[in-house]
Amino acid sequence: MPQALPAIIAALLLLAGGLGLALQYGANHALLWALGAALGFTLYQSSFSFAGGFRQVLADGRGAGLRAQMLMLGILVLIMLPAIHAGTLLSAPIRGIVFPAGIAVIIGAFIFGIGMQLGGGCASGTLYTAGGGNTRMLLTLIFFIIGATIAAYDAERWTNLPALAAISLPKMIGLWPALLGSLAIFLCVAQISRVIEQRRHGRVEPIFSAPSPHASRRWSWAMAAIILAVLNIITLWTAGRPWVITASFPLWGSRIIAELGWDEPAFWMFWEDPTRTEAFLRPVLAERSSVMNFGLMLGAFFAAALAARLKPQWRLPWRHGCASVLGGLLLGYGAVMASGCNISAYVAGIASGSLHGWLWILPGLAGNWLGLRLRPLFRLNP
C-alpha cells in the first residue's frame, strides 16, 4: 500500500514548486521542474543505474543494464545528433555539450568511476536514491557536493592540463559518419555483452521483458531506457541544451561558502569563466540544472512513497559511511574535473557528438573496475 501522507506531501510540493517557478521565472522553468520530477520518478521506478549496470557487467558478466544504456544512447543519437548539428529542434534554438578532450577528462572520469562504486551510485543514481529516502546515499550526495566544490576551488591545478580543443565529431567527420559510427558502436557493445552473458550464465536476460515480482524495479530495462531518452529530448528542447546534473553541485557548495563568509568563491579561477560567473551571480533557482535536480529528488520521493519504500535506516555501518564520504568526494571532484559525470559527459557528450564524451568511457570503466575491488574493504557487496 502507498504511504499516503508522504505521497500527498510530495505531490503538493511538486505542484507548489511548479506554480512558484512559473510565477517567478516563467513557464519554461516550471516545465524543467516537471521534467526533473519525471526523471526522478522514472529512475526510481526502474532502478535504472549506471553504476549498477557497470558493476553487473564488470563483476558478474551480466549486461542487461549496459544494453539498456546502449538503447537509450541509440535513441538519443538518432534524434539529438542531427538536431544539435542543425542548431534547432522544433524551431527552438539548441546547442550540444561539447568540451575539450584531454588529460583532465581522463583523470576526472577515472576518479569518478571509483567514486561510483564506493559511493553507491552515479550522479543521477545518487540524486534519485537520496530523494527516495536512502540515508547512505544522502551522505554520498552531501560529500558529492563538497567534492565538486573542492574541485572548483582547486581549478588552477587541473584547468590547464594538456587537452585538444573542443571537438564536435559531426563537424569533423560529417553528420552521417558520426551518426552511423555511433550506432554501430552501440550495437557492438550490446552484442558483446550478450555473448559474455550467454557464455557465463547460459542465458541472456531480455531487456524488453517485465521484471520479476520480487525485483526492486517495476519497469523493464527497455521501457526505462525509452522513457529516459524521451525526457532527455524534451529537456534539450526546453533548456536549449541536453540534460546535465553536476553543474549545479559546485554552485551550491560555493554559494554556501560565500553565504557563511568562509571565502569569496567569485574570485576563484573556476567562477571567472563568463558562463559560470552568470550562474554564480543569479539566484540558485534561476539555474536550470538546479531546478531539475530538486525536481528529480522530489519525483523520486513521490515514487518511493507510492511504492511504500520510504523507510530510512538512520543507523549506518561505519565502513559504509566511510565509503560514502570517500566515494562522494571522488564523485564530485571527478565530475567537475572531467567536465561532466555519466549524464553530462558520457550521455550528453556522446549524444552531442563531442569527443570528450567518448574519451570519458574507458577511464570511467577503469575507475569502476578499481572501485569494485575496493568495495570489500568497506564491507560492501561485490
C-alpha positions as CSV (number, residue, x, y, z in Angstrom):
1,M,0.0,0.0,0.0
2,P,1.3,3.5,-0.8
3,Q,2.4,5.7,2.1
4,A,-0.5,8.2,1.7
5,L,0.8,11.2,3.8
6,P,4.3,11.3,2.3
7,A,2.8,10.9,-1.2
8,I,0.3,13.7,-0.7
9,I,3.0,16.0,0.7
10,A,5.3,15.2,-2.3
11,A,2.5,15.8,-4.8
12,L,1.6,19.1,-3.1
13,L,5.3,20.2,-3.1
14,L,5.6,19.3,-6.7
15,L,2.5,21.4,-7.6
16,A,3.6,24.3,-5.4
17,G,7.1,24.3,-6.8
18,G,5.9,24.2,-10.4
19,L,3.5,27.1,-9.7
20,G,6.1,29.1,-7.8
21,L,8.7,28.7,-10.6
22,A,6.2,29.6,-13.3
23,L,5.2,32.8,-11.5
24,Q,8.8,33.8,-10.6
25,Y,10.7,32.6,-13.7
26,G,8.2,31.6,-16.3
27,A,6.6,28.5,-17.8
28,N,10.0,27.2,-19.1
29,H,11.3,26.8,-15.6
30,A,8.1,25.1,-14.4
31,L,8.5,22.6,-17.3
32,L,12.1,21.9,-16.3
33,W,10.9,21.3,-12.8
34,A,8.3,18.8,-14.1
35,L,10.9,17.1,-16.3
36,G,13.2,16.7,-13.3
37,A,10.3,15.2,-11.4
38,A,9.5,12.8,-14.2
39,L,13.2,11.8,-14.5
40,G,13.3,11.1,-10.8
41,F,10.1,9.1,-10.9
42,T,11.3,7.0,-13.8
43,L,14.7,6.4,-12.4
44,Y,13.2,5.2,-9.1
45,Q,10.5,3.0,-10.7
46,S,13.0,1.3,-13.0
47,S,16.1,1.3,-10.6
48,F,18.0,2.5,-13.7
49,S,21.6,2.8,-12.5
50,F,24.7,3.5,-14.5
51,A,26.9,2.4,-11.5
52,G,24.8,-0.8,-11.1
53,G,25.0,-1.5,-14.8
54,F,28.7,-1.2,-14.9
55,R,29.1,-3.2,-11.7
56,Q,27.0,-6.1,-13.1
57,V,28.9,-6.3,-16.3
58,L,32.4,-6.0,-14.8
59,A,31.8,-8.2,-11.7
60,D,29.3,-10.8,-13.0
61,G,29.2,-10.6,-16.8
62,R,25.5,-9.6,-16.8
63,G,24.9,-6.9,-19.3
64,A,21.2,-6.1,-19.3
65,G,21.8,-2.7,-17.7
66,L,24.5,-1.9,-20.1
67,R,22.4,-2.9,-23.1
68,A,19.6,-0.6,-21.8
69,Q,22.2,2.2,-21.8
70,M,23.1,1.4,-25.4
71,L,19.4,1.5,-26.4
72,M,18.9,4.9,-24.7
73,L,22.1,6.3,-26.3
74,G,21.0,5.0,-29.7
75,I,17.6,6.8,-29.5
76,L,19.3,10.0,-28.3
77,V,21.9,9.9,-31.1
78,L,19.3,9.3,-33.7
79,I,17.3,12.4,-32.6
80,M,19.7,14.7,-30.9
81,L,22.8,14.5,-33.1
82,P,21.1,15.8,-36.3
83,A,19.2,18.4,-34.3
84,I,22.3,19.7,-32.5
85,H,24.2,19.7,-35.8
86,A,21.4,21.8,-37.3
87,G,21.2,24.0,-34.2
88,T,17.4,23.7,-33.8
89,L,14.8,21.3,-32.6
90,L,11.1,22.0,-33.4
91,S,12.1,25.7,-34.1
92,A,13.8,26.1,-30.7
93,P,17.5,27.0,-30.7
94,I,19.6,24.3,-29.1
95,R,23.3,23.5,-28.6
96,G,25.2,20.5,-27.6
97,I,27.6,19.7,-24.7
98,V,31.0,19.9,-26.4
99,F,34.1,20.3,-24.2
100,P,37.8,19.9,-24.7
101,A,39.1,16.3,-24.6
102,G,42.3,16.0,-22.6
103,I,44.1,14.8,-19.5
104,A,41.6,16.3,-17.1
105,V,38.8,14.3,-18.7
106,I,40.8,11.1,-18.4
107,I,41.8,11.6,-14.8
108,G,38.4,13.0,-13.8
109,A,36.5,10.1,-15.3
110,F,38.8,7.6,-13.7
111,I,38.3,9.3,-10.2
112,F,34.5,9.5,-10.9
113,G,34.4,5.8,-11.7
114,I,36.0,4.8,-8.4
115,G,33.5,7.1,-6.6
116,M,30.6,5.4,-8.4
117,Q,31.4,2.1,-6.8
118,L,32.3,3.4,-3.4
119,G,29.6,6.0,-3.1
120,G,27.0,3.6,-4.4
121,G,25.8,5.5,-7.5
122,C,26.5,7.9,-10.3
123,A,25.2,11.4,-10.4
124,S,21.6,10.5,-11.3
125,G,21.7,7.4,-9.1
126,T,22.8,9.4,-6.1
127,L,20.1,12.0,-6.5
128,Y,17.2,9.6,-7.0
129,T,18.2,7.2,-4.3
130,A,18.8,10.0,-1.8
131,G,15.5,11.5,-2.8
132,G,13.9,8.1,-2.3
133,G,15.0,8.0,1.3
134,N,18.3,6.1,1.2
135,T,20.3,7.7,4.1
136,R,23.7,6.3,2.9
137,M,23.1,7.9,-0.5
138,L,22.1,11.2,1.2
139,L,25.6,11.1,2.8
140,T,27.1,10.4,-0.6
141,L,25.3,13.4,-2.0
142,I,26.5,15.7,0.7
143,F,30.1,14.8,0.0
144,F,29.5,14.7,-3.7
145,I,28.7,18.5,-3.4
146,I,31.7,19.0,-1.1
147,G,34.0,17.2,-3.6
148,A,32.6,19.3,-6.5
149,T,33.2,22.5,-4.5
150,I,36.8,21.4,-3.7
151,A,37.4,20.8,-7.4
152,A,36.1,24.3,-8.2
153,Y,38.4,25.8,-5.6
154,D,41.3,23.7,-6.9
155,A,40.7,24.6,-10.6
156,E,44.1,26.1,-11.1
157,R,45.7,22.7,-10.6
158,W,43.8,21.0,-13.4
159,T,42.3,23.6,-15.8
160,N,45.4,24.0,-17.9
161,L,46.3,20.3,-18.3
162,P,47.0,19.3,-21.9
163,A,43.9,19.0,-24.0
164,L,42.6,19.1,-27.5
165,A,40.2,21.8,-28.5
166,A,36.5,21.1,-28.1
167,I,35.8,18.8,-31.0
168,S,32.4,18.0,-32.5
169,L,32.6,14.7,-34.4
170,P,29.8,15.7,-36.8
171,K,31.7,18.8,-37.8
172,M,35.0,17.0,-38.0
173,I,34.0,13.9,-40.0
174,G,30.4,14.7,-41.1
175,L,27.0,14.1,-39.6
176,W,26.3,10.7,-41.2
177,P,29.6,9.1,-40.4
178,A,29.3,10.3,-36.8
179,L,25.7,9.1,-36.5
180,L,26.2,5.7,-38.2
181,G,29.5,5.1,-36.4
182,S,27.9,5.8,-33.0
183,L,25.1,3.4,-33.7
184,A,27.5,0.7,-34.9
185,I,29.5,1.0,-31.6
186,F,26.3,0.7,-29.5
187,L,25.2,-2.4,-31.4
188,C,28.7,-3.9,-31.0
189,V,28.8,-3.2,-27.2
190,A,25.3,-4.7,-26.8
191,Q,26.2,-7.8,-28.8
192,I,29.5,-8.4,-27.0
193,S,27.6,-8.1,-23.6
194,R,25.1,-10.7,-24.9
195,V,27.9,-13.1,-25.9
196,I,29.7,-12.7,-22.5
197,E,26.4,-13.2,-20.6
198,Q,25.5,-16.3,-22.6
199,R,28.9,-17.9,-22.0
200,R,29.0,-17.2,-18.3
201,H,25.4,-17.8,-17.3
202,G,23.9,-19.9,-20.1
203,R,21.2,-17.4,-20.9
204,V,20.8,-13.7,-21.7
205,E,18.4,-11.5,-19.7
206,P,16.0,-9.8,-22.1
207,I,15.7,-6.1,-21.6
208,F,12.1,-5.9,-23.0
209,S,10.5,-8.3,-20.6
210,A,8.8,-7.2,-17.3
211,P,10.9,-7.7,-14.2
212,S,10.1,-10.5,-11.7
213,P,7.6,-9.7,-8.9
214,H,10.4,-9.8,-6.4
215,A,12.7,-7.3,-8.3
216,S,13.3,-3.9,-6.9
217,R,12.4,-2.3,-10.3
218,R,8.9,-2.2,-11.6
219,W,9.6,-1.4,-15.3
220,S,11.5,-3.3,-17.9
221,W,15.0,-2.0,-18.8
222,A,13.8,-1.1,-22.3
223,M,10.8,0.9,-21.1
224,A,13.0,2.8,-18.7
225,A,15.6,3.5,-21.5
226,I,12.9,4.7,-23.9
227,I,11.2,7.0,-21.3
228,L,14.6,8.4,-20.2
229,A,15.5,9.1,-23.8
230,V,12.2,10.9,-24.5
231,L,12.7,13.0,-21.3
232,N,16.2,13.8,-22.4
233,I,15.0,15.0,-25.8
234,I,12.2,17.2,-24.3
235,T,14.9,18.6,-21.9
236,L,17.0,19.5,-25.0
237,W,14.1,21.4,-26.5
238,T,13.1,23.1,-23.2
239,A,16.5,24.0,-21.8
240,G,18.3,24.6,-25.2
241,R,20.9,22.0,-24.2
242,P,21.0,18.4,-23.1
243,W,20.2,17.2,-19.5
244,V,23.1,17.9,-17.1
245,I,23.3,17.3,-13.4
246,T,26.6,18.1,-11.8
247,A,26.9,21.7,-13.0
248,S,24.8,22.7,-10.0
249,F,26.9,20.9,-7.3
250,P,29.9,23.3,-7.2
251,L,27.4,26.2,-7.5
252,W,25.6,25.0,-4.3
253,G,28.8,24.5,-2.4
254,S,30.3,27.7,-3.5
255,R,27.2,29.7,-2.6
256,I,27.1,28.2,0.8
257,I,30.7,29.1,1.4
258,A,30.0,32.7,0.2
259,E,26.9,33.0,2.5
260,L,28.9,31.7,5.5
261,G,31.7,34.2,4.8
262,W,34.4,31.5,4.7
263,D,35.8,32.7,1.3
264,E,34.9,34.6,-1.8
265,P,34.3,31.9,-4.5
266,A,33.5,34.6,-7.1
267,F,37.3,35.2,-7.3
268,W,38.2,31.5,-7.8
269,M,39.5,30.7,-11.2
270,F,36.6,28.3,-11.8
271,W,34.0,31.0,-11.5
272,E,35.9,33.5,-13.6
273,D,34.6,31.8,-16.7
274,P,31.9,34.1,-18.1
275,T,29.2,31.4,-18.4
276,R,29.8,30.2,-14.9
277,T,30.0,33.8,-13.5
278,E,26.5,34.4,-14.7
279,A,25.2,31.3,-13.0
280,F,27.0,32.1,-9.7
281,L,25.6,35.6,-9.5
282,R,22.0,34.7,-10.2
283,P,19.6,33.1,-7.6
284,V,20.0,29.3,-7.3
285,L,16.5,28.6,-8.7
286,A,17.3,30.7,-11.7
287,E,19.9,28.0,-12.7
288,R,18.3,25.3,-14.9
289,S,20.2,22.2,-13.6
290,S,19.4,23.1,-10.0
291,V,15.7,23.3,-10.8
292,M,15.8,19.9,-12.5
293,N,17.9,18.3,-9.7
294,F,15.5,19.5,-7.0
295,G,12.6,18.2,-9.0
296,L,14.3,14.9,-9.6
297,M,14.8,14.3,-5.9
298,L,11.2,15.2,-5.2
299,G,9.9,13.0,-8.0
300,A,11.9,10.1,-6.6
301,F,10.5,10.8,-3.1
302,F,7.0,10.7,-4.6
303,A,7.8,7.4,-6.3
304,A,9.2,5.9,-3.1
305,A,6.0,6.9,-1.2
306,L,3.8,5.4,-3.8
307,A,5.8,2.1,-3.6
308,A,5.7,2.3,0.3
309,R,9.5,2.2,0.4
310,L,10.1,5.3,2.5
311,K,11.9,3.6,5.4
312,P,15.1,5.4,6.1
313,Q,17.7,3.5,8.1
314,W,19.4,6.0,10.3
315,R,21.9,3.6,11.7
316,L,24.7,3.2,9.1
317,P,27.7,0.9,9.5
318,W,30.8,3.0,9.9
319,R,32.5,1.3,7.0
320,H,29.6,2.1,4.7
321,G,29.7,5.7,6.0
322,C,33.4,5.9,5.2
323,A,32.7,4.6,1.7
324,S,30.0,7.2,1.1
325,V,32.3,10.0,2.3
326,L,35.2,8.9,0.2
327,G,33.0,8.0,-2.8
328,G,31.2,11.2,-2.7
329,L,34.4,13.3,-2.6
330,L,35.7,11.3,-5.6
331,L,32.4,11.7,-7.5
332,G,32.3,15.4,-7.0
333,Y,36.0,16.2,-7.8
334,G,36.0,13.8,-10.8
335,A,32.8,15.1,-12.3
336,V,34.0,18.7,-12.2
337,M,37.4,17.8,-13.5
338,A,36.1,15.7,-16.3
339,S,33.6,18.5,-17.5
340,G,30.8,16.2,-16.6
341,C,29.5,13.0,-15.0
342,N,27.9,9.9,-16.5
343,I,25.0,12.2,-17.6
344,S,26.8,15.4,-18.5
345,A,29.8,13.8,-20.2
346,Y,29.0,10.2,-21.1
347,V,25.4,10.5,-22.2
348,A,25.1,14.2,-23.1
349,G,28.6,14.4,-24.6
350,I,28.1,11.3,-26.8
351,A,24.6,12.5,-27.9
352,S,26.1,15.9,-28.7
353,G,28.8,14.3,-30.8
354,S,31.6,15.5,-28.5
355,L,34.9,13.7,-28.5
356,H,35.2,14.3,-24.7
357,G,32.1,12.1,-24.2
358,W,33.7,9.2,-26.0
359,L,37.0,9.8,-24.2
360,W,35.2,9.6,-20.8
361,I,34.1,5.9,-21.3
362,L,37.3,3.9,-20.9
363,P,38.8,5.7,-17.9
364,G,35.4,5.8,-16.4
365,L,35.1,2.0,-16.7
366,A,38.7,1.6,-15.4
367,G,37.7,3.6,-12.3
368,N,34.6,1.4,-11.9
369,W,36.8,-1.7,-12.1
370,L,39.2,-0.4,-9.4
371,G,36.2,0.7,-7.3
372,L,34.8,-2.8,-7.4
373,R,38.0,-4.2,-6.0
374,L,37.9,-1.6,-3.2
375,R,34.3,-2.3,-2.2
376,P,35.2,-5.3,0.1
377,L,37.4,-3.1,2.2
378,F,34.2,-1.2,3.2
379,R,32.1,-4.4,3.6
380,L,30.1,-3.5,0.5
381,N,28.7,-6.3,-1.6
382,P,30.9,-7.1,-4.7
